[in-house]
Amino acid sequence: MSRAISTKELNVLIGKRIKFFRELAGMTQEEFSKCLGYKSSGIISMIERGVRGMKKSKMVEAAKCLNVHQHILSIENDIPNEYLVLLNDIAKLMTMNKFHGEIQALKAIVESLKSKV
């Protein structure tokens, strides 16, 4: 049985994910802080280091700024970044409603994986 994750540990995980997806998006801390409506990029530094947490409403805004499915940022497991990208792609496909049927969605996921290998 796994133990419950502490708030501090969750803040660190979320901070690492935010930093990863911010850098993947090519955004600076300053650009990201402006997107979230913060006056200082120092807050982003604190969040990325896990020193400060984020309210749920800010987490939703952060996901939008980073073009990430909001649940990807708050998964309570330490998952390698390449899997986070894959999970994010799957979550986006599932919520886009572009695909009719599971087979088409799976084909798109496979093609996405091929392009990343």
CNS distance restraints for C-alpha pairs under 8 A (distance, minus, plus):
assign (resid   5 and name CA) (resid   9 and name CA) 6.24 0.50 0.50
assign (resid   5 and name CA) (resid  10 and name CA) 6.52 0.50 0.50
assign (resid   5 and name CA) (resid  76 and name CA) 7.18 0.50 0.50
assign (resid   6 and name CA) (resid  10 and name CA) 6.20 0.50 0.50
assign (resid   7 and name CA) (resid  11 and name CA) 6.08 0.50 0.50
assign (resid   8 and name CA) (resid  12 and name CA) 6.29 0.50 0.50
assign (resid   8 and name CA) (resid  50 and name CA) 6.85 0.50 0.50
assign (resid   8 and name CA) (resid  51 and name CA) 7.72 0.50 0.50
assign (resid   9 and name CA) (resid  13 and name CA) 6.29 0.50 0.50
assign (resid   9 and name CA) (resid  50 and name CA) 7.75 0.50 0.50
assign (resid  10 and name CA) (resid  14 and name CA) 6.06 0.50 0.50
assign (resid  10 and name CA) (resid  50 and name CA) 7.93 0.50 0.50
assign (resid  10 and name CA) (resid  74 and name CA) 7.83 0.50 0.50
assign (resid  10 and name CA) (resid  76 and name CA) 6.47 0.50 0.50
assign (resid  11 and name CA) (resid  15 and name CA) 5.89 0.50 0.50
assign (resid  11 and name CA) (resid  47 and name CA) 7.35 0.50 0.50
assign (resid  11 and name CA) (resid  50 and name CA) 4.59 0.50 0.50
assign (resid  11 and name CA) (resid  51 and name CA) 7.18 0.50 0.50
assign (resid  11 and name CA) (resid  52 and name CA) 6.82 0.50 0.50
assign (resid  11 and name CA) (resid  53 and name CA) 5.34 0.50 0.50
assign (resid  11 and name CA) (resid  54 and name CA) 7.97 0.50 0.50
assign (resid  12 and name CA) (resid  16 and name CA) 6.15 0.50 0.50
assign (resid  12 and name CA) (resid  47 and name CA) 7.95 0.50 0.50
assign (resid  12 and name CA) (resid  48 and name CA) 7.17 0.50 0.50
assign (resid  12 and name CA) (resid  49 and name CA) 6.13 0.50 0.50
assign (resid  12 and name CA) (resid  50 and name CA) 3.89 0.50 0.50
assign (resid  12 and name CA) (resid  51 and name CA) 7.44 0.50 0.50
assign (resid  13 and name CA) (resid  17 and name CA) 6.29 0.50 0.50
assign (resid  13 and name CA) (resid  50 and name CA) 7.33 0.50 0.50
assign (resid  13 and name CA) (resid  76 and name CA) 7.57 0.50 0.50
assign (resid  13 and name CA) (resid  77 and name CA) 7.85 0.50 0.50
assign (resid  13 and name CA) (resid  78 and name CA) 6.64 0.50 0.50
assign (resid  14 and name CA) (resid  18 and name CA) 6.06 0.50 0.50
assign (resid  14 and name CA) (resid  48 and name CA) 7.43 0.50 0.50
assign (resid  14 and name CA) (resid  50 and name CA) 7.34 0.50 0.50
assign (resid  14 and name CA) (resid  73 and name CA) 5.78 0.50 0.50
assign (resid  14 and name CA) (resid  74 and name CA) 6.02 0.50 0.50
assign (resid  15 and name CA) (resid  19 and name CA) 6.15 0.50 0.50
assign (resid  15 and name CA) (resid  47 and name CA) 5.27 0.50 0.50
assign (resid  15 and name CA) (resid  48 and name CA) 3.67 0.50 0.50
assign (resid  15 and name CA) (resid  49 and name CA) 5.70 0.50 0.50
assign (resid  15 and name CA) (resid  50 and name CA) 5.23 0.50 0.50
assign (resid  16 and name CA) (resid  20 and name CA) 6.13 0.50 0.50
assign (resid  16 and name CA) (resid  48 and name CA) 5.65 0.50 0.50
assign (resid  16 and name CA) (resid  49 and name CA) 7.04 0.50 0.50
assign (resid  16 and name CA) (resid  50 and name CA) 7.73 0.50 0.50
assign (resid  17 and name CA) (resid  21 and name CA) 6.12 0.50 0.50
assign (resid  17 and name CA) (resid  48 and name CA) 7.90 0.50 0.50
assign (resid  17 and name CA) (resid  73 and name CA) 6.13 0.50 0.50
assign (resid  17 and name CA) (resid  81 and name CA) 7.77 0.50 0.50
assign (resid  18 and name CA) (resid  22 and name CA) 5.84 0.50 0.50
assign (resid  18 and name CA) (resid  48 and name CA) 6.38 0.50 0.50
assign (resid  18 and name CA) (resid  62 and name CA) 7.97 0.50 0.50
assign (resid  18 and name CA) (resid  73 and name CA) 6.90 0.50 0.50
assign (resid  19 and name CA) (resid  23 and name CA) 6.06 0.50 0.50
assign (resid  19 and name CA) (resid  48 and name CA) 5.67 0.50 0.50
assign (resid  20 and name CA) (resid  24 and name CA) 6.06 0.50 0.50
assign (resid  20 and name CA) (resid  81 and name CA) 7.54 0.50 0.50
assign (resid  21 and name CA) (resid  25 and name CA) 6.02 0.50 0.50
assign (resid  21 and name CA) (resid  66 and name CA) 6.38 0.50 0.50
assign (resid  21 and name CA) (resid  68 and name CA) 7.72 0.50 0.50
assign (resid  22 and name CA) (resid  26 and name CA) 6.35 0.50 0.50
assign (resid  22 and name CA) (resid  27 and name CA) 5.45 0.50 0.50
assign (resid  22 and name CA) (resid  28 and name CA) 7.28 0.50 0.50
assign (resid  22 and name CA) (resid  29 and name CA) 7.84 0.50 0.50
assign (resid  22 and name CA) (resid  32 and name CA) 7.36 0.50 0.50
assign (resid  22 and name CA) (resid  66 and name CA) 6.11 0.50 0.50
assign (resid  23 and name CA) (resid  27 and name CA) 5.77 0.50 0.50
assign (resid  23 and name CA) (resid  28 and name CA) 7.23 0.50 0.50
assign (resid  25 and name CA) (resid  66 and name CA) 6.38 0.50 0.50
assign (resid  27 and name CA) (resid  31 and name CA) 5.91 0.50 0.50
assign (resid  27 and name CA) (resid  32 and name CA) 6.24 0.50 0.50
assign (resid  28 and name CA) (resid  32 and name CA) 6.20 0.50 0.50
assign (resid  29 and name CA) (resid  33 and name CA) 5.98 0.50 0.50
assign (resid  29 and name CA) (resid  41 and name CA) 5.47 0.50 0.50
assign (resid  29 and name CA) (resid  44 and name CA) 6.11 0.50 0.50
assign (resid  29 and name CA) (resid  45 and name CA) 7.21 0.50 0.50
assign (resid  30 and name CA) (resid  34 and name CA) 6.27 0.50 0.50
assign (resid  30 and name CA) (resid  40 and name CA) 7.14 0.50 0.50
assign (resid  30 and name CA) (resid  41 and name CA) 4.79 0.50 0.50
assign (resid  31 and name CA) (resid  35 and name CA) 6.26 0.50 0.50
assign (resid  32 and name CA) (resid  36 and name CA) 6.35 0.50 0.50
assign (resid  32 and name CA) (resid  41 and name CA) 7.75 0.50 0.50
assign (resid  32 and name CA) (resid  44 and name CA) 7.67 0.50 0.50
assign (resid  32 and name CA) (resid  65 and name CA) 7.22 0.50 0.50
assign (resid  33 and name CA) (resid  37 and name CA) 6.16 0.50 0.50
assign (resid  33 and name CA) (resid  38 and name CA) 5.02 0.50 0.50
assign (resid  33 and name CA) (resid  39 and name CA) 6.96 0.50 0.50
assign (resid  33 and name CA) (resid  40 and name CA) 6.54 0.50 0.50
assign (resid  33 and name CA) (resid  41 and name CA) 5.33 0.50 0.50
assign (resid  33 and name CA) (resid  43 and name CA) 7.57 0.50 0.50
assign (resid  33 and name CA) (resid  44 and name CA) 6.27 0.50 0.50
assign (resid  34 and name CA) (resid  38 and name CA) 5.60 0.50 0.50
assign (resid  34 and name CA) (resid  39 and name CA) 6.78 0.50 0.50
assign (resid  34 and name CA) (resid  40 and name CA) 7.97 0.50 0.50
assign (resid  34 and name CA) (resid  41 and name CA) 7.99 0.50 0.50
assign (resid  35 and name CA) (resid  62 and name CA) 7.98 0.50 0.50
assign (resid  35 and name CA) (resid  65 and name CA) 6.30 0.50 0.50
assign (resid  36 and name CA) (resid  58 and name CA) 7.12 0.50 0.50
assign (resid  36 and name CA) (resid  61 and name CA) 6.37 0.50 0.50
assign (resid  36 and name CA) (resid  62 and name CA) 6.51 0.50 0.50
assign (resid  36 and name CA) (resid  65 and name CA) 7.47 0.50 0.50
assign (resid  38 and name CA) (resid  43 and name CA) 7.53 0.50 0.50
assign (resid  40 and name CA) (resid  44 and name CA) 7.84 0.50 0.50
assign (resid  41 and name CA) (resid  45 and name CA) 6.58 0.50 0.50
assign (resid  42 and name CA) (resid  46 and name CA) 6.34 0.50 0.50
assign (resid  43 and name CA) (resid  47 and name CA) 6.22 0.50 0.50
assign (resid  43 and name CA) (resid  52 and name CA) 7.85 0.50 0.50
assign (resid  44 and name CA) (resid  48 and name CA) 6.02 0.50 0.50
assign (resid  45 and name CA) (resid  49 and name CA) 6.23 0.50 0.50
assign (resid  46 and name CA) (resid  50 and name CA) 6.24 0.50 0.50
assign (resid  46 and name CA) (resid  51 and name CA) 5.08 0.50 0.50
assign (resid  46 and name CA) (resid  52 and name CA) 5.46 0.50 0.50
assign (resid  47 and name CA) (resid  51 and name CA) 5.90 0.50 0.50
assign (resid  47 and name CA) (resid  52 and name CA) 4.82 0.50 0.50
assign (resid  47 and name CA) (resid  53 and name CA) 5.91 0.50 0.50
assign (resid  47 and name CA) (resid  54 and name CA) 7.27 0.50 0.50
assign (resid  54 and name CA) (resid  58 and name CA) 6.06 0.50 0.50
assign (resid  54 and name CA) (resid  59 and name CA) 6.15 0.50 0.50
assign (resid  55 and name CA) (resid  59 and name CA) 6.24 0.50 0.50
assign (resid  56 and name CA) (resid  60 and name CA) 6.34 0.50 0.50
assign (resid  57 and name CA) (resid  61 and name CA) 6.45 0.50 0.50
assign (resid  58 and name CA) (resid  62 and name CA) 5.96 0.50 0.50
assign (resid  59 and name CA) (resid  63 and name CA) 6.18 0.50 0.50
assign (resid  59 and name CA) (resid  70 and name CA) 6.95 0.50 0.50
assign (resid  59 and name CA) (resid  73 and name CA) 7.74 0.50 0.50
assign (resid  60 and name CA) (resid  64 and name CA) 6.44 0.50 0.50
assign (resid  60 and name CA) (resid  70 and name CA) 5.68 0.50 0.50
assign (resid  61 and name CA) (resid  65 and name CA) 6.19 0.50 0.50
assign (resid  62 and name CA) (resid  66 and name CA) 6.10 0.50 0.50
assign (resid  62 and name CA) (resid  70 and name CA) 7.94 0.50 0.50
assign (resid  63 and name CA) (resid  67 and name CA) 5.75 0.50 0.50
assign (resid  63 and name CA) (resid  68 and name CA) 4.76 0.50 0.50
assign (resid  63 and name CA) (resid  69 and name CA) 5.99 0.50 0.50
assign (resid  63 and name CA) (resid  70 and name CA) 4.97 0.50 0.50
assign (resid  63 and name CA) (resid  73 and name CA) 7.35 0.50 0.50
assign (resid  64 and name CA) (resid  68 and name CA) 6.33 0.50 0.50
assign (resid  64 and name CA) (resid  69 and name CA) 7.69 0.50 0.50
assign (resid  64 and name CA) (resid  70 and name CA) 7.63 0.50 0.50
assign (resid  68 and name CA) (resid  72 and name CA) 7.01 0.50 0.50
assign (resid  68 and name CA) (resid  73 and name CA) 7.75 0.50 0.50
assign (resid  68 and name CA) (resid  88 and name CA) 6.36 0.50 0.50
assign (resid  69 and name CA) (resid  73 and name CA) 7.52 0.50 0.50
assign (resid  69 and name CA) (resid  88 and name CA) 5.97 0.50 0.50
assign (resid  69 and name CA) (resid  91 and name CA) 6.49 0.50 0.50
assign (resid  69 and name CA) (resid  92 and name CA) 6.54 0.50 0.50
assign (resid  70 and name CA) (resid  74 and name CA) 7.35 0.50 0.50
assign (resid  71 and name CA) (resid  75 and name CA) 6.44 0.50 0.50
assign (resid  72 and name CA) (resid  84 and name CA) 6.91 0.50 0.50
assign (resid  72 and name CA) (resid  87 and name CA) 7.30 0.50 0.50
assign (resid  72 and name CA) (resid  88 and name CA) 6.30 0.50 0.50
assign (resid  79 and name CA) (resid  83 and name CA) 6.57 0.50 0.50
assign (resid  79 and name CA) (resid  84 and name CA) 6.59 0.50 0.50
assign (resid  80 and name CA) (resid  84 and name CA) 6.49 0.50 0.50
assign (resid  81 and name CA) (resid  85 and name CA) 6.30 0.50 0.50
assign (resid  82 and name CA) (resid  86 and name CA) 6.40 0.50 0.50
assign (resid  83 and name CA) (resid  87 and name CA) 5.99 0.50 0.50
assign (resid  84 and name CA) (resid  88 and name CA) 5.96 0.50 0.50
assign (resid  85 and name CA) (resid  89 and name CA) 6.21 0.50 0.50
assign (resid  86 and name CA) (resid  90 and name CA) 6.25 0.50 0.50
assign (resid  86 and name CA) (resid 113 and name CA) 7.77 0.50 0.50
assign (resid  87 and name CA) (resid  91 and name CA) 6.05 0.50 0.50
assign (resid  88 and name CA) (resid  92 and name CA) 6.13 0.50 0.50
assign (resid  89 and name CA) (resid  93 and name CA) 6.22 0.50 0.50
assign (resid  89 and name CA) (resid 109 and name CA) 7.70 0.50 0.50
assign (resid  90 and name CA) (resid  94 and name CA) 6.16 0.50 0.50
assign (resid  90 and name CA) (resid 109 and name CA) 6.81 0.50 0.50
assign (resid  91 and name CA) (resid  95 and name CA) 6.30 0.50 0.50
assign (resid  92 and name CA) (resid  96 and name CA) 5.99 0.50 0.50
assign (resid  93 and name CA) (resid  97 and name CA) 7.22 0.50 0.50
assign (resid  93 and name CA) (resid  98 and name CA) 7.53 0.50 0.50
assign (resid  93 and name CA) (resid  99 and name CA) 7.83 0.50 0.50
assign (resid  93 and name CA) (resid 105 and name CA) 6.98 0.50 0.50
assign (resid  94 and name CA) (resid 105 and name CA) 7.71 0.50 0.50
assign (resid  99 and name CA) (resid 104 and name CA) 6.05 0.50 0.50
assign (resid  99 and name CA) (resid 105 and name CA) 5.84 0.50 0.50
assign (resid 100 and name CA) (resid 104 and name CA) 6.66 0.50 0.50
assign (resid 100 and name CA) (resid 105 and name CA) 7.67 0.50 0.50
assign (resid 101 and name CA) (resid 105 and name CA) 6.75 0.50 0.50
assign (resid 102 and name CA) (resid 106 and name CA) 6.10 0.50 0.50
assign (resid 103 and name CA) (resid 107 and name CA) 6.18 0.50 0.50
assign (resid 104 and name CA) (resid 108 and name CA) 6.31 0.50 0.50
assign (resid 105 and name CA) (resid 109 and name CA) 6.31 0.50 0.50
assign (resid 106 and name CA) (resid 110 and name CA) 6.19 0.50 0.50
assign (resid 107 and name CA) (resid 111 and name CA) 6.21 0.50 0.50
assign (resid 108 and name CA) (resid 112 and name CA) 6.10 0.50 0.50
assign (resid 109 and name CA) (resid 113 and name CA) 6.18 0.50 0.50
assign (resid 110 and name CA) (resid 114 and name CA) 6.24 0.50 0.50
assign (resid 111 and name CA) (resid 115 and name CA) 6.42 0.50 0.50
assign (resid 112 and name CA) (resid 116 and name CA) 6.58 0.50 0.50
assign (resid 113 and name CA) (resid 117 and name CA) 6.38 0.50 0.50
